[in-house]
Amino acid sequence: MNEATATQPPTAVASGTELTRPGARRTLPLGVRHALLTAHIVMSVGLLGDSAGYLAVAVRTSTIDDPSLVHDAAKTLNMFSLVFGIPLSFGALLTGIALGIGTRWGVFRYPWVTAKLALIVSVLLVGGLVLAPASSRLLDGDTGATGPLIAGATYDVVALTLATVLAVYKPGRTFRRIRDARR
């Protein structure tokens, strides 16, 4: 018996592969949940990798004196954003919302899930409001734009790492389990 079925009240009625209670939320079938969770993890970790790569190129660009190399680096940063950053950001956001709606976690039910949502939205905002304008400035030859690029990419790496930590440790849920085990 798994954790979900062990906590069901005796009035629960078997319905296919899941137990449901009157008024209980419907959840996605197990195969769909696993596929969605896998897609979410791949996109989220891919986005973290993209952000780390973006940060590395931005740091390297800040040390280049040759304008043509700076221009090439700016084009590389734009490629990171267009090919990976934007699709992975929206993919992680949408799969996360779908998981929240289709599972017991909800979107706003647990603070750690809400925090993950806020973090991915903030990464999207930093991309659109900080990284994109700074990258455009860099393409126009403004080498002073590397500061905002480094700051924005650093924020993205930290925010996405924090979101990963929240997904693993699930604060509140873990601490409740420890507290309940001591009783």
Order of alpha helices (4+ residues) and beta strands (2+ residues): alpha-beta-beta-alpha-alpha-alpha-alpha-alpha-alpha-alpha
